[in-house]
Amino acid sequence: MAPKQTKEEFVVDFVGGAVGHRLRSGEGRGQALPKAAGFTKGRTPRVVDATAGLGRDAFLLASLGADVTLIERSPEMHAHLADGIARAKAEGGIYEEIASRMTLLLGDSRDLIKVLSPEVVVVDPMHPPRHNSALVKKEMRVLRAVVGADPDQFELMMTALECASKRVVLKWPLRAAPMEGLPKPSHQICGKNTRYDVFMMFRNLPAED
Ligand SMILES: C[S@@+](CC[C@H](N)C(=O)[O-])C[C@H]1O[C@@H](n2cnc3c(N)ncnc32)[C@H](O)[C@@H]1O
């Protein structure tokens, strides 16, 4: 029998916990997500995180100097994120600096990314549940209890592919089958449990002579 998912309260915390730890550990642009999003030594793209969730990916990219627009459609998650960003700003120092690069919007990314002219769009929808639910982190189970599944994720990806000028990054479980119907990614970057399918917008590269 599947474990009962209870709706528990949780906070978005960019200062303590795993996010703060990752920041203090000083891991940089070599991590899989920034690499997939096109961060290099001299290049920092503008990013739209179309599935903000707990804000962890957005905070990581903002900590590397990027201006990140976070879009979240669940009013409850949006309120948690607004609270987390406000507390990071109040903390001062590096946390305030990073949080000031994060712009949070409430709404559906399928509508909002059309008016944002994004360079890079990151999409991390609720993933298909794994057979071994013990592998799914508690926070993700709680998030799922709050926001449910994302049945329109294919439509979101197609909108992102139409609107991004540089690339779209889809965060996906390492061994899961590709999202049905999507074009083949340009390349993939694999982490321990996650892979990043990268779709380059070749249509926007300057034409060769
Ligand atoms: C798996 S979580 C993302 C976790 C996030 N990457 C992080 O680092 O914490 C997916 C989130 O995206 C939101 N979401 C999914 N589709 C969306 C859409 N079309 N527009 C806005 N938010 C969306 C869900 O409500 C959920 O909070």
The ligand as a Gaussian input file, in Angstrom:
#p B3LYP/6-31G(d) Opt

LIG

0 1
 C        9.332000      19.779000      -8.360000
 S        8.852000      21.382000      -7.865000
 C       10.244000      22.357000      -8.279000
 C       11.341000      22.338000      -7.258000
 C       12.378000      23.407000      -7.519000
 N       13.148000      23.120000      -8.724000
 C       13.315000      23.629000      -6.353000
 O       14.535000      23.758000      -6.570000
 O       12.838000      23.688000      -5.214000
 C        7.659000      21.887000      -9.062000
 C        6.955000      23.206000      -8.725000
 O        6.571000      23.842000      -9.941000
 C        5.270000      24.383000      -9.817000
 N        4.705000      24.426000     -11.198000
 C        4.486000      23.381000     -12.022000
 N        3.989000      23.772000     -13.203000
 C        3.902000      25.129000     -13.136000
 C        3.463000      26.120000     -14.057000
 N        2.989000      25.814000     -15.278000
 N        3.524000      27.412000     -13.668000
 C        3.986000      27.751000     -12.440000
 N        4.408000      26.846000     -11.512000
 C        4.357000      25.557000     -11.861000
 C        4.561000      23.438000      -8.885000
 O        3.456000      24.091000      -8.255000
 C        5.675000      23.063000      -7.900000
 O        5.709000      23.933000      -6.803000

